[in-house]
């Protein structure tokens, strides 16, 4: 899946961007909690996870 689509998803719905990248793993649940408490940390975490997995 295109990185651009995942990053756009991460901006609007951060857990969706993480899910499209890593599935229902630990990173998804961490992102869900961050997004529920504060939107901005969830968005930053999602973009970081997507960028980390694109380099690997």
C-alpha positions in Angstrom: 0.0 0.0 0.0 1.3 3.4 -0.8 3.0 5.4 1.9 1.1 8.5 1.0 -2.3 6.8 1.7 -1.0 5.5 5.0 0.3 9.0 6.0 -3.0 10.7 5.1 -4.8 8.0 7.1 -2.4 8.7 10.0 -3.2 12.4 10.0 -7.0 12.0 10.0 -7.4 8.6 11.8 -4.0 7.7 13.4 -4.9 4.1 14.4 -6.0 3.3 10.9 -2.6 4.4 9.5 -0.8 2.1 12.1 -3.2 -0.7 11.4 -2.5 -0.5 7.6 1.2 -0.7 8.4 1.6 -3.2 11.2 -1.8 -4.8 11.8 -3.2 -5.4 15.2 0.1 -5.5 17.1 1.4 -3.7 20.1 2.1 -0.5 18.1 -1.6 -0.4 17.1 -2.8 -0.5 20.7 -0.3 2.1 21.9 -1.4 4.4 19.1 -5.1 3.8 20.0 -4.5 4.8 23.6 -2.4 7.9 22.6 -5.1 8.9 20.1 -7.9 8.5 22.7 -6.1 10.7 25.3 -4.6 13.3 22.9 -5.0 13.4 19.1 -1.6 15.0 18.3 0.7 12.4 20.1 -1.3 9.6 18.3 -0.8 11.3 15.0 3.0 11.8 15.6 3.3 8.1 16.7 1.5 6.9 13.6 3.7 8.8 11.3 6.8 7.6 13.1 5.7 4.0 12.8 4.9 4.3 9.1 8.3 6.0 8.5 10.1 3.4 10.5 8.6 0.5 8.6 9.1 2.1 5.2 12.9 2.3 5.9 13.1 -1.4 6.9 
